[in-house]
Amino acid sequence: MIKGNKGWSAKNDAADKDARRALRGAKVLLVEANNINSRIVREVLENAGLSVDTAVNGKKAVEAVESIRYDAVLMDLHMPVMDGYEATQLIRRMHPPNQLPIIAMGADTDIGPRQKCLNCGMDDFVGKPIDVSRLFSTLASAIRNMRQAEGGLEHIQRLKEGPSFLKDLDVKSALSRMNGNQKLLRDLLNEFCEMYAGSAKQVRECLDSGNTEGAKRIVHTVKGAASNLSAHRLEKFCQDLYERIDEETPQSFGAMTNRFQELLRCFIESVNKLLLD
């Protein structure tokens, strides 16, 4: 399902890093009938800081996009119950391409199947086995185009300056702490996203294995970094989560870590918008 890259260069590496940086915090629906393939792709995406939901067929995918806002859909073509072509046509009745990119995943790499994907409303195509670099660059390009279509740079500027942006990151406070050094703030925000994008997943793994102390250490570390960056909402949640880990039952851990993942996603998304300048 995953293949390596031949003839890799420093230029390719830089482009790959740019694509991964642009995707941090994005929420993606992965539609894949094969459980092994699904687990591999999900792991790759989550390790890069994306939030991933899965669906096992086209019918489940249509139901998911009816109730959840995604940044992109990765669509397998050949599935039971409903294939990727029919699912895409139904999704397009709800979401035009400038609202939701749909990227086909298939072993059919000839021109014919690719054209069929485009004709039914998909935006692009990645072949199987998946080339990770190609997957990231295709996703990044599609999501970037969608965000620009939603309002362009003026929209991004309003997000930076408006209340919805500042609830995740208090830029003024963070800059004051760093004596007005904007480059330092940008560097630290980038570092935070690279280091802590997968923290919710790590906490979940610790809790699933009964390692509550390990989970608390991770949460405490994220809280300290969030505090220094004036990410007040994330900081407060981490404090609450740290105190609740010993009090909660294992049955409630899922909801806690899901909320942690969502707050991290919102913060990283805000950071990405800031760093677009």
TORKOL-4160 file (C-alpha; in steps of 0.2 Angstrom, whole numbers, padded with zeros to 4 digits, m for minus):
277
<pt num="1" X="0000" Y="0000" Z="0000"/>
<pt num="2" X="0015" Y="0012" Z="0003"/>
<pt num="3" X="0029" Y="0013" Z="m0008"/>
<pt num="4" X="0046" Y="0022" Z="m0006"/>
<pt num="5" X="0053" Y="0036" Z="m0017"/>
<pt num="6" X="0067" Y="0033" Z="m0030"/>
<pt num="7" X="0079" Y="0047" Z="m0035"/>
<pt num="8" X="0075" Y="0058" Z="m0020"/>
<pt num="9" X="0083" Y="0075" Z="m0019"/>
<pt num="10" X="0085" Y="0089" Z="m0007"/>
<pt num="11" X="0073" Y="0099" Z="m0017"/>
<pt num="12" X="0060" Y="0085" Z="m0015"/>
<pt num="13" X="0063" Y="0084" Z="0003"/>
<pt num="14" X="0060" Y="0103" Z="0005"/>
<pt num="15" X="0044" Y="0101" Z="m0005"/>
<pt num="16" X="0038" Y="0086" Z="0005"/>
<pt num="17" X="0041" Y="0096" Z="0022"/>
<pt num="18" X="0031" Y="0111" Z="0015"/>
<pt num="19" X="0017" Y="0100" Z="0011"/>
<pt num="20" X="0017" Y="0091" Z="0028"/>
<pt num="21" X="0018" Y="0108" Z="0036"/>
<pt num="22" X="0003" Y="0115" Z="0026"/>
<pt num="23" X="m0008" Y="0099" Z="0031"/>
<pt num="24" X="m0005" Y="0100" Z="0050"/>
<pt num="25" X="m0022" Y="0100" Z="0059"/>
<pt num="26" X="m0032" Y="0096" Z="0043"/>
<pt num="27" X="m0047" Y="0085" Z="0045"/>
<pt num="28" X="m0048" Y="0071" Z="0032"/>
<pt num="29" X="m0060" Y="0057" Z="0029"/>
<pt num="30" X="m0052" Y="0041" Z="0023"/>
<pt num="31" X="m0063" Y="0030" Z="0013"/>
<pt num="32" X="m0055" Y="0013" Z="0011"/>
<pt num="33" X="m0063" Y="m0005" Z="0011"/>
<pt num="34" X="m0047" Y="m0014" Z="0015"/>
<pt num="35" X="m0043" Y="m0013" Z="0033"/>
<pt num="36" X="m0024" Y="m0016" Z="0032"/>
<pt num="37" X="m0023" Y="m0002" Z="0019"/>
<pt num="38" X="m0034" Y="0009" Z="0029"/>
<pt num="39" X="m0023" Y="0007" Z="0045"/>
<pt num="40" X="m0007" Y="0011" Z="0035"/>
<pt num="41" X="m0013" Y="0027" Z="0027"/>
<pt num="42" X="m0021" Y="0033" Z="0043"/>
<pt num="43" X="m0005" Y="0030" Z="0053"/>
<pt num="44" X="0005" Y="0040" Z="0040"/>
<pt num="45" X="m0008" Y="0054" Z="0040"/>
<pt num="46" X="m0010" Y="0055" Z="0059"/>
<pt num="47" X="0009" Y="0054" Z="0062"/>
<pt num="48" X="0010" Y="0070" Z="0051"/>
<pt num="49" X="m0002" Y="0079" Z="0062"/>
<pt num="50" X="m0019" Y="0076" Z="0052"/>
<pt num="51" X="m0035" Y="0071" Z="0061"/>
<pt num="52" X="m0042" Y="0056" Z="0052"/>
<pt num="53" X="m0059" Y="0048" Z="0051"/>
<pt num="54" X="m0062" Y="0032" Z="0042"/>
<pt num="55" X="m0077" Y="0024" Z="0032"/>
<pt num="56" X="m0077" Y="0007" Z="0025"/>
<pt num="57" X="m0088" Y="0010" Z="0009"/>
<pt num="58" X="m0096" Y="0024" Z="m0001"/>
<pt num="59" X="m0112" Y="0024" Z="0009"/>
<pt num="60" X="m0103" Y="0027" Z="0025"/>
<pt num="61" X="m0093" Y="0041" Z="0017"/>
<pt num="62" X="m0109" Y="0050" Z="0011"/>
<pt num="63" X="m0116" Y="0049" Z="0029"/>
<pt num="64" X="m0100" Y="0056" Z="0037"/>
<pt num="65" X="m0099" Y="0071" Z="0026"/>
<pt num="66" X="m0118" Y="0075" Z="0029"/>
<pt num="67" X="m0114" Y="0078" Z="0048"/>
<pt num="68" X="m0095" Y="0083" Z="0049"/>
<pt num="69" X="m0085" Y="0096" Z="0040"/>
<pt num="70" X="m0069" Y="0089" Z="0032"/>
<pt num="71" X="m0055" Y="0097" Z="0023"/>
<pt num="72" X="m0053" Y="0083" Z="0011"/>
<pt num="73" X="m0059" Y="0066" Z="0007"/>
<pt num="74" X="m0048" Y="0051" Z="0001"/>
<pt num="75" X="m0059" Y="0040" Z="m0009"/>
<pt num="76" X="m0056" Y="0022" Z="m0013"/>
<pt num="77" X="m0064" Y="0017" Z="m0030"/>
<pt num="78" X="m0069" Y="m0001" Z="m0028"/>
<pt num="79" X="m0079" Y="m0005" Z="m0013"/>
<pt num="80" X="m0094" Y="m0015" Z="m0008"/>
<pt num="81" X="m0111" Y="m0008" Z="m0004"/>
<pt num="82" X="m0107" Y="0008" Z="m0014"/>
<pt num="83" X="m0091" Y="0012" Z="m0024"/>
<pt num="84" X="m0081" Y="0028" Z="m0024"/>
<pt num="85" X="m0088" Y="0034" Z="m0041"/>
<pt num="86" X="m0107" Y="0034" Z="m0035"/>
<pt num="87" X="m0102" Y="0041" Z="m0017"/>
<pt num="88" X="m0093" Y="0056" Z="m0025"/>
<pt num="89" X="m0108" Y="0060" Z="m0036"/>
<pt num="90" X="m0119" Y="0060" Z="m0021"/>
<pt num="91" X="m0107" Y="0070" Z="m0011"/>
<pt num="92" X="m0105" Y="0083" Z="m0025"/>
<pt num="93" X="m0124" Y="0087" Z="m0023"/>
<pt num="94" X="m0120" Y="0093" Z="m0005"/>
<pt num="95" X="m0102" Y="0100" Z="m0007"/>
<pt num="96" X="m0095" Y="0107" Z="m0024"/>
<pt num="97" X="m0076" Y="0105" Z="m0027"/>
<pt num="98" X="m0072" Y="0122" Z="m0020"/>
<pt num="99" X="m0080" Y="0117" Z="m0003"/>
<pt num="100" X="m0073" Y="0099" Z="m0002"/>
<pt num="101" X="m0059" Y="0091" Z="m0012"/>
<pt num="102" X="m0061" Y="0073" Z="m0016"/>
<pt num="103" X="m0045" Y="0063" Z="m0021"/>
<pt num="104" X="m0046" Y="0046" Z="m0028"/>
<pt num="105" X="m0036" Y="0031" Z="m0023"/>
<pt num="106" X="m0034" Y="0017" Z="m0034"/>
<pt num="107" X="m0023" Y="0004" Z="m0043"/>
<pt num="108" X="m0030" Y="0009" Z="m0060"/>
<pt num="109" X="m0017" Y="0021" Z="m0066"/>
<pt num="110" X="m0022" Y="0022" Z="m0084"/>
<pt num="111" X="m0029" Y="0038" Z="m0092"/>
<pt num="112" X="m0047" Y="0030" Z="m0094"/>
<pt num="113" X="m0050" Y="0027" Z="m0075"/>
<pt num="114" X="m0042" Y="0044" Z="m0070"/>
<pt num="115" X="m0053" Y="0053" Z="m0082"/>
<pt num="116" X="m0068" Y="0044" Z="m0075"/>
<pt num="117" X="m0063" Y="0050" Z="m0058"/>
<pt num="118" X="m0063" Y="0068" Z="m0064"/>
<pt num="119" X="m0079" Y="0066" Z="m0074"/>
<pt num="120" X="m0088" Y="0061" Z="m0058"/>
<pt num="121" X="m0082" Y="0075" Z="m0048"/>
<pt num="122" X="m0066" Y="0070" Z="m0040"/>
<pt num="123" X="m0052" Y="0083" Z="m0040"/>
<pt num="124" X="m0036" Y="0072" Z="m0042"/>
<pt num="125" X="m0030" Y="0054" Z="m0041"/>
<pt num="126" X="m0016" Y="0045" Z="m0032"/>
<pt num="127" X="m0011" Y="0027" Z="m0037"/>
<pt num="128" X="m0009" Y="0012" Z="m0026"/>
<pt num="129" X="0003" Y="0007" Z="m0018"/>
<pt num="130" X="0003" Y="0024" Z="m0011"/>
<pt num="131" X="0018" Y="0036" Z="m0014"/>
<pt num="132" X="0018" Y="0045" Z="0003"/>
<pt num="133" X="0026" Y="0061" Z="m0005"/>
<pt num="134" X="0014" Y="0061" Z="m0019"/>
<pt num="135" X="m0001" Y="0059" Z="m0006"/>
<pt num="136" X="0005" Y="0074" Z="0004"/>
<pt num="137" X="0008" Y="0085" Z="m0010"/>
<pt num="138" X="m0009" Y="0081" Z="m0018"/>
<pt num="139" X="m0018" Y="0084" Z="m0002"/>
<pt num="140" X="m0009" Y="0100" Z="0002"/>
<pt num="141" X="m0013" Y="0107" Z="m0016"/>
<pt num="142" X="m0031" Y="0102" Z="m0015"/>
<pt num="143" X="m0034" Y="0109" Z="0003"/>
<pt num="144" X="m0024" Y="0125" Z="m0002"/>
<pt num="145" X="m0035" Y="0128" Z="m0017"/>
<pt num="146" X="m0051" Y="0125" Z="m0007"/>
<pt num="147" X="m0045" Y="0138" Z="0007"/>
<pt num="148" X="m0041" Y="0151" Z="m0006"/>
<pt num="149" X="m0058" Y="0148" Z="m0015"/>
<pt num="150" X="m0066" Y="0151" Z="0002"/>
<pt num="151" X="m0061" Y="0169" Z="0002"/>
<pt num="152" X="m0042" Y="0171" Z="m0002"/>
<pt num="153" X="m0029" Y="0181" Z="0007"/>
<pt num="154" X="m0042" Y="0194" Z="0014"/>
<pt num="155" X="m0052" Y="0180" Z="0022"/>
<pt num="156" X="m0036" Y="0173" Z="0030"/>
<pt num="157" X="m0031" Y="0191" Z="0036"/>
<pt num="158" X="m0049" Y="0192" Z="0045"/>
<pt num="159" X="m0046" Y="0175" Z="0053"/>
<pt num="160" X="m0030" Y="0182" Z="0060"/>
<pt num="161" X="m0037" Y="0197" Z="0067"/>
<pt num="162" X="m0054" Y="0191" Z="0072"/>
<pt num="163" X="m0061" Y="0183" Z="0088"/>
<pt num="164" X="m0062" Y="0165" Z="0080"/>
<pt num="165" X="m0043" Y="0165" Z="0077"/>
<pt num="166" X="m0038" Y="0173" Z="0094"/>
<pt num="167" X="m0048" Y="0161" Z="0104"/>
<pt num="168" X="m0034" Y="0148" Z="0100"/>
<pt num="169" X="m0019" Y="0159" Z="0100"/>
<pt num="170" X="m0016" Y="0176" Z="0109"/>
<pt num="171" X="m0004" Y="0183" Z="0097"/>
<pt num="172" X="m0002" Y="0199" Z="0106"/>
<pt num="173" X="0002" Y="0191" Z="0122"/>
<pt num="174" X="0014" Y="0179" Z="0115"/>
<pt num="175" X="0024" Y="0193" Z="0106"/>
<pt num="176" X="0024" Y="0203" Z="0122"/>
<pt num="177" X="0032" Y="0188" Z="0131"/>
<pt num="178" X="0045" Y="0187" Z="0117"/>
<pt num="179" X="0049" Y="0205" Z="0117"/>
<pt num="180" X="0041" Y="0208" Z="0100"/>
<pt num="181" X="0052" Y="0195" Z="0091"/>
<pt num="182" X="0040" Y="0189" Z="0077"/>
<pt num="183" X="0053" Y="0177" Z="0070"/>
<pt num="184" X="0055" Y="0169" Z="0086"/>
<pt num="185" X="0037" Y="0167" Z="0088"/>
<pt num="186" X="0035" Y="0159" Z="0071"/>
<pt num="187" X="0049" Y="0147" Z="0074"/>
<pt num="188" X="0042" Y="0141" Z="0091"/>
<pt num="189" X="0025" Y="0139" Z="0084"/>
<pt num="190" X="0032" Y="0129" Z="0070"/>
<pt num="191" X="0042" Y="0118" Z="0082"/>
<pt num="192" X="0026" Y="0116" Z="0093"/>
<pt num="193" X="0016" Y="0109" Z="0078"/>
<pt num="194" X="0030" Y="0097" Z="0073"/>
<pt num="195" X="0033" Y="0091" Z="0091"/>
<pt num="196" X="0016" Y="0090" Z="0098"/>
<pt num="197" X="0004" Y="0086" Z="0083"/>
<pt num="198" X="0003" Y="0068" Z="0088"/>
<pt num="199" X="0001" Y="0071" Z="0107"/>
<pt num="200" X="m0017" Y="0066" Z="0108"/>
<pt num="201" X="m0013" Y="0049" Z="0100"/>
<pt num="202" X="0001" Y="0046" Z="0111"/>
<pt num="203" X="m0009" Y="0050" Z="0127"/>
<pt num="204" X="m0023" Y="0038" Z="0120"/>
<pt num="205" X="m0010" Y="0024" Z="0118"/>
<pt num="206" X="m0003" Y="0027" Z="0136"/>
<pt num="207" X="m0021" Y="0026" Z="0143"/>
<pt num="208" X="m0025" Y="0011" Z="0133"/>
<pt num="209" X="m0010" Y="0002" Z="0140"/>
<pt num="210" X="m0014" Y="0008" Z="0158"/>
<pt num="211" X="0001" Y="0020" Z="0158"/>
<pt num="212" X="m0008" Y="0035" Z="0167"/>
<pt num="213" X="0009" Y="0042" Z="0172"/>
<pt num="214" X="0015" Y="0042" Z="0155"/>
<pt num="215" X="m0001" Y="0050" Z="0149"/>
<pt num="216" X="0001" Y="0064" Z="0162"/>
<pt num="217" X="0019" Y="0068" Z="0157"/>
<pt num="218" X="0014" Y="0071" Z="0139"/>
<pt num="219" X="m0001" Y="0082" Z="0144"/>
<pt num="220" X="0010" Y="0092" Z="0156"/>
<pt num="221" X="0023" Y="0095" Z="0143"/>
<pt num="222" X="0010" Y="0101" Z="0130"/>
<pt num="223" X="0002" Y="0112" Z="0144"/>
<pt num="224" X="0019" Y="0120" Z="0147"/>
<pt num="225" X="0022" Y="0124" Z="0129"/>
<pt num="226" X="0005" Y="0130" Z="0126"/>
<pt num="227" X="0006" Y="0142" Z="0141"/>
<pt num="228" X="0022" Y="0150" Z="0134"/>
<pt num="229" X="0014" Y="0152" Z="0117"/>
<pt num="230" X="m0002" Y="0160" Z="0125"/>
<pt num="231" X="m0013" Y="0146" Z="0118"/>
<pt num="232" X="m0025" Y="0149" Z="0133"/>
<pt num="233" X="m0039" Y="0137" Z="0128"/>
<pt num="234" X="m0027" Y="0122" Z="0125"/>
<pt num="235" X="m0017" Y="0126" Z="0141"/>
<pt num="236" X="m0033" Y="0126" Z="0151"/>
<pt num="237" X="m0039" Y="0110" Z="0144"/>
<pt num="238" X="m0022" Y="0102" Z="0147"/>
<pt num="239" X="m0023" Y="0107" Z="0165"/>
<pt num="240" X="m0041" Y="0100" Z="0167"/>
<pt num="241" X="m0036" Y="0084" Z="0158"/>
<pt num="242" X="m0020" Y="0082" Z="0169"/>
<pt num="243" X="m0031" Y="0083" Z="0184"/>
<pt num="244" X="m0044" Y="0071" Z="0178"/>
<pt num="245" X="m0034" Y="0057" Z="0171"/>
<pt num="246" X="m0033" Y="0048" Z="0188"/>
<pt num="247" X="m0051" Y="0051" Z="0192"/>
<pt num="248" X="m0059" Y="0046" Z="0176"/>
<pt num="249" X="m0064" Y="0028" Z="0171"/>
<pt num="250" X="m0056" Y="0019" Z="0156"/>
<pt num="251" X="m0073" Y="0021" Z="0147"/>
<pt num="252" X="m0072" Y="0040" Z="0147"/>
<pt num="253" X="m0054" Y="0040" Z="0141"/>
<pt num="254" X="m0060" Y="0040" Z="0122"/>
<pt num="255" X="m0070" Y="0056" Z="0124"/>
<pt num="256" X="m0056" Y="0065" Z="0133"/>
<pt num="257" X="m0043" Y="0061" Z="0120"/>
<pt num="258" X="m0055" Y="0065" Z="0106"/>
<pt num="259" X="m0057" Y="0082" Z="0113"/>
<pt num="260" X="m0039" Y="0084" Z="0116"/>
<pt num="261" X="m0036" Y="0080" Z="0097"/>
<pt num="262" X="m0049" Y="0092" Z="0092"/>
<pt num="263" X="m0041" Y="0106" Z="0102"/>
<pt num="264" X="m0024" Y="0102" Z="0095"/>
<pt num="265" X="m0031" Y="0102" Z="0077"/>
<pt num="266" X="m0039" Y="0119" Z="0080"/>
<pt num="267" X="m0023" Y="0127" Z="0087"/>
<pt num="268" X="m0012" Y="0120" Z="0073"/>
<pt num="269" X="m0025" Y="0126" Z="0060"/>
<pt num="270" X="m0024" Y="0143" Z="0068"/>
<pt num="271" X="m0005" Y="0143" Z="0067"/>
<pt num="272" X="m0005" Y="0137" Z="0049"/>
<pt num="273" X="m0016" Y="0152" Z="0045"/>
<pt num="274" X="m0004" Y="0164" Z="0054"/>
<pt num="275" X="0011" Y="0157" Z="0045"/>
<pt num="276" X="0004" Y="0159" Z="0028"/>
<pt num="277" X="0009" Y="0177" Z="0028"/>
